[in-house]
Amino acid sequence: MAWFTRSSRFIILVTILAVALMLGFVTHVSGQVQAPSSSASLNSKLENAFRPPRGTSSPVNTASGGTRQGKDEEHGTCIESNRPLVALVPDSGIGETAAEYPTVFWYMPQTAARALEFVLRDENVNDLYRVKYLLPKSRKGVVSTPGIMSLALPSFASLSPLKTGQEYYWQLALICNPTDRLEDIIVEGWIKRVDPDQTVALRVQKATPQERVALYAGDRLWYETLTSLVELRRSSPDDKDVAEAWKTLLDSVGLEAISSEWVK
């Protein structure tokens, strides 16, 4: 049996009190320290993922330089607003994807165009897929609700999966005058199919929607990042963090003018 003197008991008591105070202090401090918010982390990923490297010239975005208008300067335009038709692509015009059938996006302004045509071509300018849609009209004869629209490349209609390592050209045309296709208003972009990162693919399966966007952005997969973020906007239209992430992504590739537009 151990015996303690009065002084030793005093030392033990002081030590216990000191440890207790230290633990209480650590608990208090740890309660004050906050982990970085997921929204801040997501914005950081989106802000830098698709910017061109420093020191390189940035091509003109399809919001301006990639828009082709045949006779519009002479005959006017079928767009009924001050916003142009815009392809949602990075500054380079080329977005990467690991998907066999990615989804493309564009901004549709108010327009009096009667139809819209989408064309997908391979590197040798061969048509792989072509589809035409009649545009819904309001009573005034223009598209009633302009905004961000999309088209998922179909796994049917005899369209083969995109091949890894190849680039594909896509073109979207507003058909202003069906009898004169030179009046079409056209935007364009490129898709490059890359090998999927298996580690990222496994993490995506267990990720939350916000984490999924960040994972895709970290792997520089433009079409997956955009698709996932659009899904978030649709499912959480009032989420301020999601709205800010949307703005951050579009601002980072020079699409500030339409970053506030609604996603359909």
C-alpha positions as CSV (number, residue, x, y, z in Angstrom):
1,M,0.0,0.0,0.0
2,A,1.3,3.4,-1.0
3,W,1.3,6.3,1.6
4,F,1.3,9.9,0.6
5,T,2.5,12.9,2.6
6,R,0.5,16.1,2.9
7,S,2.8,17.8,0.4
8,S,2.6,15.0,-2.1
9,R,-1.2,15.0,-1.9
10,F,-1.2,18.8,-2.5
11,I,1.0,18.3,-5.6
12,I,-1.3,15.6,-7.0
13,L,-4.3,17.9,-6.4
14,V,-2.7,20.8,-8.2
15,T,-1.7,18.6,-11.1
16,I,-5.3,17.2,-11.4
17,L,-6.7,20.8,-11.4
18,A,-4.2,21.9,-14.0
19,V,-5.0,19.0,-16.3
20,A,-8.8,19.6,-15.9
21,L,-8.3,23.3,-16.7
22,M,-6.2,22.4,-19.8
23,L,-8.8,20.0,-21.0
24,G,-11.5,22.5,-20.5
25,F,-9.5,25.1,-22.4
26,V,-8.8,22.7,-25.3
27,T,-12.5,21.8,-25.5
28,H,-13.5,25.5,-25.5
29,V,-11.0,26.3,-28.2
30,S,-11.9,23.3,-30.4
31,G,-15.5,24.4,-30.2
32,Q,-14.6,27.8,-31.6
33,V,-12.5,26.5,-34.5
34,Q,-14.6,25.9,-37.6
35,A,-13.7,23.8,-40.5
36,P,-13.6,25.5,-43.9
37,S,-17.2,25.7,-45.3
38,S,-18.0,23.4,-48.1
39,S,-19.3,26.3,-50.2
40,A,-15.9,28.1,-49.9
41,S,-14.1,25.0,-50.9
42,L,-16.4,24.4,-53.8
43,N,-16.0,28.0,-55.1
44,S,-12.2,27.7,-54.9
45,K,-12.4,24.5,-57.0
46,L,-14.7,26.1,-59.6
47,E,-12.8,29.4,-59.8
48,N,-9.5,27.8,-60.8
49,A,-10.3,24.5,-62.5
50,F,-11.1,25.8,-66.0
51,R,-9.0,29.0,-66.3
52,P,-6.3,28.9,-68.9
53,P,-2.7,28.6,-67.6
54,R,-1.0,31.9,-66.7
55,G,1.0,33.4,-69.5
56,T,-1.2,31.9,-72.3
57,S,-3.6,34.0,-74.4
58,S,-7.3,33.2,-73.7
59,P,-9.3,32.6,-76.9
60,V,-12.5,34.6,-77.3
61,N,-15.4,32.8,-75.7
62,T,-18.3,31.5,-77.8
63,A,-20.5,34.2,-76.3
64,S,-19.0,36.5,-78.9
65,G,-16.4,35.3,-81.3
66,G,-18.0,31.9,-81.8
67,T,-21.4,33.3,-82.7
68,R,-21.9,33.3,-86.5
69,Q,-24.8,35.3,-88.0
70,G,-25.2,35.0,-91.8
71,K,-27.3,37.9,-93.1
72,D,-28.2,39.4,-89.7
73,E,-26.3,42.6,-90.3
74,E,-28.3,43.3,-93.4
75,H,-31.7,41.8,-92.4
76,G,-31.8,42.2,-88.7
77,T,-31.8,39.3,-86.1
78,C,-34.5,36.9,-84.8
79,I,-33.2,37.5,-81.2
80,E,-35.6,39.6,-79.3
81,S,-33.3,40.8,-76.5
82,N,-29.8,42.2,-75.9
83,R,-28.5,38.8,-74.9
84,P,-26.9,36.6,-77.6
85,L,-27.1,32.9,-78.0
86,V,-24.2,31.4,-76.0
87,A,-22.5,28.0,-75.9
88,L,-21.5,27.1,-72.4
89,V,-17.9,26.0,-72.9
90,P,-14.5,27.0,-71.4
91,D,-12.5,29.9,-72.9
92,S,-10.6,27.4,-75.1
93,G,-13.8,26.2,-76.6
94,I,-12.9,22.6,-75.7
95,G,-14.4,20.9,-72.6
96,E,-13.3,17.5,-71.5
97,T,-15.5,14.6,-70.4
98,A,-15.1,11.0,-69.4
99,A,-18.7,10.2,-70.4
100,E,-19.7,8.3,-73.4
101,Y,-22.7,10.5,-73.9
102,P,-22.2,13.9,-72.3
103,T,-24.7,16.7,-72.0
104,V,-24.1,20.1,-73.7
105,F,-25.5,23.4,-72.5
106,W,-26.3,26.8,-74.0
107,Y,-28.0,30.1,-73.1
108,M,-31.2,30.6,-75.1
109,P,-32.2,34.3,-75.3
110,Q,-35.7,35.5,-76.3
111,T,-36.0,34.7,-80.0
112,A,-38.5,34.7,-82.8
113,A,-36.7,31.8,-84.4
114,R,-39.0,28.9,-85.4
115,A,-36.6,26.1,-84.7
116,L,-33.3,25.0,-83.3
117,E,-30.8,22.5,-84.8
118,F,-28.0,20.6,-83.1
119,V,-25.2,18.9,-85.0
120,L,-22.4,16.7,-83.7
121,R,-19.4,16.0,-85.9
122,D,-16.1,14.0,-85.6
123,E,-12.6,15.3,-86.2
124,N,-13.0,14.6,-89.9
125,V,-16.1,16.8,-90.1
126,N,-18.4,13.8,-90.6
127,D,-21.9,14.3,-89.2
128,L,-22.6,11.8,-86.3
129,Y,-25.8,13.2,-85.0
130,R,-28.2,15.8,-86.2
131,V,-31.6,16.8,-84.6
132,K,-34.0,19.7,-85.1
133,Y,-36.5,21.0,-82.5
134,L,-39.4,23.3,-82.9
135,L,-39.2,26.1,-80.3
136,P,-42.1,26.7,-77.9
137,K,-43.7,30.1,-78.5
138,S,-45.6,32.6,-76.3
139,R,-48.5,34.6,-77.6
140,K,-46.1,37.2,-78.8
141,G,-44.3,34.7,-81.0
142,V,-41.0,34.6,-79.0
143,V,-39.6,32.0,-76.6
144,S,-41.5,32.7,-73.4
145,T,-38.8,31.8,-70.8
146,P,-35.2,32.3,-71.9
147,G,-32.5,30.6,-69.8
148,I,-29.9,27.8,-69.7
149,M,-30.9,24.9,-71.9
150,S,-29.3,21.5,-72.5
151,L,-29.2,18.5,-74.8
152,A,-28.0,15.0,-73.6
153,L,-26.4,13.1,-76.4
154,P,-28.6,10.0,-76.8
155,S,-27.3,6.5,-76.4
156,F,-29.8,5.5,-79.1
157,A,-30.5,7.0,-82.6
158,S,-27.4,5.0,-84.0
159,L,-25.0,7.3,-82.2
160,S,-21.9,5.4,-81.0
161,P,-20.2,6.2,-77.7
162,L,-17.7,9.0,-77.9
163,K,-14.2,7.5,-78.3
164,T,-11.4,8.2,-75.8
165,G,-8.7,10.5,-77.0
166,Q,-10.8,12.0,-79.7
167,E,-12.3,15.5,-80.1
168,Y,-15.8,16.2,-81.3
169,Y,-17.3,19.4,-82.7
170,W,-20.8,20.5,-81.8
171,Q,-22.9,23.3,-83.3
172,L,-26.2,24.8,-82.3
173,A,-28.1,26.9,-84.8
174,L,-31.1,29.2,-84.3
175,I,-33.1,28.9,-87.6
176,C,-34.4,32.4,-88.1
177,N,-35.5,31.8,-91.7
178,P,-36.2,28.2,-92.8
179,T,-36.0,29.2,-96.4
180,D,-32.6,30.8,-96.1
181,R,-30.2,29.0,-93.7
182,L,-27.6,31.7,-94.2
183,E,-29.6,33.7,-91.7
184,D,-29.0,31.1,-89.0
185,I,-27.4,32.3,-85.7
186,I,-24.8,29.7,-84.7
187,V,-22.7,28.9,-81.7
188,E,-20.2,26.1,-81.3
189,G,-18.0,24.1,-79.0
190,W,-15.8,21.1,-78.7
191,I,-15.9,17.9,-76.6
192,K,-12.8,15.9,-75.8
193,R,-13.3,12.4,-74.4
194,V,-10.6,11.4,-71.9
195,D,-9.9,8.3,-69.8
196,P,-11.9,8.3,-66.6
197,D,-9.9,8.5,-63.4
198,Q,-11.0,5.4,-61.4
199,T,-10.2,6.9,-58.1
200,V,-12.4,9.9,-58.9
201,A,-15.1,7.6,-60.2
202,L,-15.2,5.7,-57.0
203,R,-15.3,8.8,-54.8
204,V,-18.1,10.3,-56.9
205,Q,-20.3,7.2,-56.1
206,K,-20.1,8.1,-52.4
207,A,-20.1,11.8,-52.7
208,T,-22.8,14.4,-51.8
209,P,-24.0,16.5,-54.8
210,Q,-21.7,19.4,-53.7
211,E,-18.7,17.1,-53.3
212,R,-19.5,15.6,-56.7
213,V,-19.2,19.0,-58.4
214,A,-15.9,19.6,-56.6
215,L,-14.5,16.2,-57.6
216,Y,-15.4,16.7,-61.3
217,A,-13.9,20.2,-61.3
218,G,-10.7,18.9,-59.6
219,D,-10.4,16.4,-62.5
220,R,-11.1,19.2,-65.1
221,L,-14.2,17.4,-66.5
222,W,-16.1,20.4,-67.8
223,Y,-19.2,18.6,-69.0
224,E,-19.7,16.6,-65.8
225,T,-19.0,19.6,-63.6
226,L,-21.6,21.7,-65.5
227,T,-24.2,18.9,-65.5
228,S,-23.8,18.2,-61.8
229,L,-24.0,21.9,-60.9
230,V,-27.1,22.4,-63.1
231,E,-28.7,19.5,-61.3
232,L,-27.9,21.2,-58.0
233,R,-29.5,24.5,-59.2
234,R,-32.6,22.7,-60.3
235,S,-33.0,20.7,-57.0
236,S,-32.0,23.7,-54.7
237,P,-33.1,26.8,-56.5
238,D,-33.1,28.9,-53.3
239,D,-29.7,27.7,-52.0
240,K,-27.4,30.7,-51.9
241,D,-24.2,28.6,-51.8
242,V,-25.3,26.8,-54.9
243,A,-26.2,30.0,-56.7
244,E,-22.8,31.4,-55.8
245,A,-21.0,28.3,-57.1
246,W,-22.9,28.6,-60.3
247,K,-21.9,32.3,-60.7
248,T,-18.3,31.4,-59.8
249,L,-18.1,28.7,-62.5
250,L,-19.5,30.9,-65.3
251,D,-17.5,33.9,-64.3
252,S,-14.3,31.9,-64.4
253,V,-14.7,31.2,-68.1
254,G,-15.9,34.7,-69.1
255,L,-19.7,34.1,-69.0
256,E,-20.4,36.7,-66.4
257,A,-23.3,38.2,-68.4
258,I,-25.4,35.1,-68.1
259,S,-24.3,33.8,-64.7
260,S,-27.5,35.0,-63.0
261,E,-29.8,33.3,-65.5
262,W,-32.2,30.6,-64.5
263,V,-31.5,27.0,-65.3
264,K,-34.4,25.1,-67.0
